[in-house]
Amino acid sequence: MEVSGVSDLSPIPDRATGPYRWRWLILVVMIVAEIMDLLDASIVNVAGPDLERSLGAGPVGLQWVIGGYALTLGAGLVLGGRLGDRHGRRRMFLIGLAAFTAASLLCATAPNIEALIAFRLLQGTAGAMLLPQGLGLLRENFSGPELTKVFAIFGPVLGLGGIIGPVLGGFLIEGDFFDLGWRSVFLINLPIGVAALIVAATFVPRKAGDRTVRVDLTGAALVVISCALLVLPLNQGQENGWRPWTWLSMAASAVGFALFALQQRRTAAAGREPLVTPGLLRKPAFTVGLGGIALFFGGLIGTQLVLTLFLQIGRHFTAGEAGLGNLPLAVGTAIGGAVSGAFLADRIGRKVLQIGPLVQLAGAAVLWFELDDLDAASFSIWDIAPGVAVAGIGAGMVIAALFSFILAAVDDDEIGSASGVLSAVQAVGGSIGVAVFGSVFFARAETGDFTGGFHRALIVQACLLVAFFAITFLLPEKGRPEGEQHGISPETTAGDSGSRQNVAA
């Protein structure tokens, strides 16, 4: 059997003879794949001016390049998990990794902005096939205390991806190695992807999928169409003067999501397997939690984009300087996450989700006044670092705890489906944030008022944070323990760790 052109020579582990010998290499490959995704989600944020000079990309084109990846990634994550269940996680992992690497090459060779957008959408689709397999593969090859240790390693390492993305992107673009410019941010995936593909094909053991699993393609199509109908007008509306079709498209998106919920219930009632466990949509805490995730991550990703645009377009920072300009936000987020995850969430419960947005609002207020006091002639990132860092601390407090409180509202047998839906909404929310905040910023930036554009973005973020703050009161008071968020329970750790999980890690 061959997968993605790679001979399937991997061994089949025998649990009776002890743990699989090469299992730690599997963890390395999974981490590499996840970091590739995190890098590609943020590394192009600093490529705006270069894309404008090279391909003539305008504001809308840049929003599609950044947000289009998150859109197709989020829309396909749950489907990718189902395909792994049916066809085998190793097979889908190799197919997804090969497709992701090939799409990266296509992005690097794009002759125009339209082609780059199309290739980014393809890259996000490949990521949706790749990423959901990681958690299942780890659970198939680790068990007991080792599995807990794996997730203890997995989380912090992945956190580095979001931090180094803009910094690495700025370094590659400013270095202009071999005159590649922005194309190098995609080409860097080639050696990494090929090496990971070889290691995965050689050392990830085979395990057959469950051919009795049915893939709900109708539900998947409804999700994709509904997401597209929502993001398309948000990206194009500003440039097109918010014509009637933009409002009709957003209304059609709401109808599409409603039809998806109805179709999922009918699919389950007919005895077939839906894409999403219908019981989840009947849990108020879970459904409002989905809204909270979309609001929070839409605001977070959107303001991070505006920060980078402000530095590059408004203050003429180079790509490298703009990448480093994201460090106060990244460091603040890491500090807030460490404090929240280490002890605060356990001690004060849901209140951590309420303190976090208040700290973010305080940071946004400080940043507002810092922007008012800027001296254009002597501006440096240190002029706005305090406000950005405080906002990052608040964001980190929420990020470290949010999923656990929403998952506390679902039953144990629904964790896999719930986690996949949460990750999908997080990605789509980020895509919406790019569209909304990009439009808000560019509406003022096109007149030369870059500070005004940033101010308007902060107002939008404040509104989203207030709405998120209100939603937190509807969530459970205690979060689900970290291990249980990954489907680790006394039963799974003591026995077979390979039970089916439809999780977008």
C-alpha positions, -999 to +999 in steps of 0.1 A: +000+000+000+012+035-008+001+068+007+010+101-010+036+083-030+054+070+000+057+033+005+040+021+036+068+001+053+059+011+088+056-016+115+024-025+133+030-022+170+021-051+193+009-039+226+015-073+241+053-069+237+054-035+253+053+002+241+062+009+205+100+015+202+098+046+181+069+063+198+088+095+208+096+102+171+058+102+165+056+130+191+083+150+173+065+147+140+032+157+155+048+188+170+065+197+137+032+194+119+013+216+144+041+242+144+040+244+106+003+252+109+008+278+136+036+295+116+016+296+085-013+312+104+008+341+115+040+343+095+025+362+066+012+390+088+044+409+082+044+403+044+019+430+035+041+457+021+062+431+002+031+415-013+019+449-024+052+457-041+056+423-057+020+413-066+001+445-063-019+432-033-044+457-019-060+456+015-087+431+004-061+408-011-040+409+020-070+400+042-078+370+019-042+358+020-042+359+058-078+350+066-085+326+038-061+301+053-079+301+086-113+300+068-107+267+050-088+253+079-116+259+103-143+248+079-127+215+072-113+204+107-142+183+118-145+166+084-107+159+085-112+141+119-140+120+104-118+110+074-091+099+098-116+078+117-127+061+085-095+058+065-069+056+092-051+085+109-017+076+096-030+076+060-047+109+064-018+124+082+006+115+054-019+128+027-025+160+046+013+166+052+022+160+016-007+182+004+003+210+029+039+209+017+029+209-020+005+238-013+034+257+004+054+254-028+025+266-049+021+296-026+059+304-030+056+303-068+023+323-071+025+347-101-002+370-089-024+378-058-053+358-071-033+327-074-017+332-040-052+335-024-063+303-042-032+284-030-037+297+006-072+283+006-058+250-007-032+251+020-058+256+047-078+226+033-047+204+036-041+216+071-077+206+080-069+170+068-035+170+086-041+185+121-070+164+135-049+132+132-022+143+157-041+137+189-055+104+178-020+092+167-006+101+201-034+083+219-028+052+198+009+051+207+011+064+242-008+054+273-009+058+311+015+084+327+034+087+294+003+101+277-001+127+304+036+136+299+031+139+262+004+165+265+025+184+291+052+187+265+029+192+236+011+224+248+040+247+258+060+238+226+031+247+204+028+280+222+061+289+208+047+287+172+024+317+177+053+337+192+080+330+166+057+332+136+058+370+130+094+372+142+106+344+118+085+359+089+101+393+095+136+378+096+131+359+063+115+388+044+140+414+056+170+390+050+157+386+014+177+354+010+184+346-026+162+375-036+131+355-025+115+381-004+080+371+009+083+338-010+107+324+016+080+324+043+064+296+023+095+279+010+107+272+046+079+246+048+095+225+021+125+210+039+106+207+071+076+191+054+096+166+034+117+156+064+086+151+085+069+132+057+099+107+055+100+103+093+062+098+095+061+073+067+089+053+082+081+053+119+044+060+124+029+026+127-001+014+106-035+011+121-065+005+100-094+029+100-129+019+108-147+015+074-181+014+091-177+051+099-198+072+076-186+106+065-213+132+065-204+151+033-237+170+032-231+185+066-195+193+056-207+211+025-232+231+045-204+242+069-181+253+040-208+272+022-221+289+053-186+300+063-178+313+028-211+333+027-201+349+060-165+358+053-169+368+016-189+400+023-168+409+054-137+409+032-153+425+002-179+448+018-157+478+025-143+479-011-177+474-026-195+500-006-216+474+014-239+468-014-272+448-008-256+415-018-232+417+011-260+418+036-280+391+018-249+369+019-245+373+056-282+365+061-278+334+039-249+324+061-271+324+092-297+304+073-270+279+063-258+274+098-294+268+110-299+243+082-267+226+093-280+222+129-313+208+116-295+184+092-273+171+120-303+163+142-321+146+113-290+126+104-287+113+140-324+106+142-321+085+110-294+063+127-265+077+106-234+094+120-236+132+119-205+154+116-212+169+150-228+152+179-263+168+179-265+167+217-238+194+218-261+219+201-287+213+228-264+223+256-268+261+262-234+265+279-217+248+249-235+269+223-228+302+240-193+290+245-189+287+208-200+323+205-175+333+231-147+316+213-156+333+180-158+367+197-126+363+217-103+349+190-118+372+163-108+402+184-074+388+194-063+378+159-078+410+144-059+433+168-027+415+163-031+420+125-038+457+131-008+461+153+014+447+125-002+468+098+001+499+120+038+493+125+046+486+089+023+509+070+018+536+095+052+538+111+073+524+082+088+495+102+106+469+082+093+434+082+119+424+107+111+453+130+074+446+128+080+410+137+099+420+168+072+445+175+049+416+182+071+404+210+054+425+238+021+409+229+036+374+227+055+378+260+024+392+278+003+363+264+029+337+277+029+353+312-008+355+314-012+319+302+014+306+327-002+323+356-037+312+346-027+276+337-004+270+367-028+280+395-052+308+389-079+289+370-079+261+396-082+285+425-108+310+413-125+290+386-146+308+360-136+342+374-103+339+355-123+342+323-138+375+336-106+389+349-088+382+316-110+404+294-109+432+320-071+431+320-073+432+281-096+463+283-072+480+306-043+473+282-064+486+253-071+518+273-034+523+280-026+517+244-052+542+233-035+570+252-001+558+242-012+562+205-024+597+213+009+607+227+031+594+199+059+614+185+061+604+148+097+614+146+110+593+175+085+565+176+097+531+187+079+499+198+087+508+234+063+537+232+033+513+230+049+482+246+032+486+281-003+487+267+003+459+243+019+437+270-009+442+295-035+433+268-014+402+261-014+392+298-052+394+298-055+374+266-032+347+279-053+343+310-083+335+288-065+313+263-051+290+289-085+283+305-113+289+279-115+255+263-116+237+297-146+256+309-166+251+277-157+214+277-169+211+313-204+215+299-203+184+277-205+147+285-174+125+285-184+107+253-189+140+235-154+154+243-139+144+209-167+160+188-168+191+211-130+197+209-131+195+171-160+220+169-142+244+193-110+243+173-130+249+141-149+279+155-116+293+168-100+292+133-131+306+116-134+333+142-098+343+135-107+345+098-137+367+106-115+389+128-090+394+100-118+405+077-135+428+102-105+445+117-087+447+084-117+466+070-120+489+100-083+498+099-079+503+062-111+525+061-090+551+080-056+542+068-065+549+032-069+586+042-035+585+060-050+584+095-033+553+108-037+562+144-074+567+139-076+533+122-059+517+153-083+536+176-113+523+157-099+487+159-095+491+197-132+502+199-143+471+180-122+449+202-136+466+234-171+458+222-162+422+215-145+418+249-176+433+267-198+407+249-174+379+258-173+391+294-211+387+295-210+353+280-186+340+306-213+341+333-232+314+314-202+289+314-196+263+341-179+275+373-152+249+371-132+237+341-126+202+329-091+189+340-064+191+314-061+153+309-098+149+304-098+176+277-077+151+256-099+122+264-076+109+291-095+091+319-087+063+343-103+039+318-083+051+288-050+054+306-052+020+321-062+003+289-062+008+251-054+044+243-065+041+207-102+046+210-117+067+183-115+105+189-127+131+164-106+159+177-089+188+160-059+193+182 
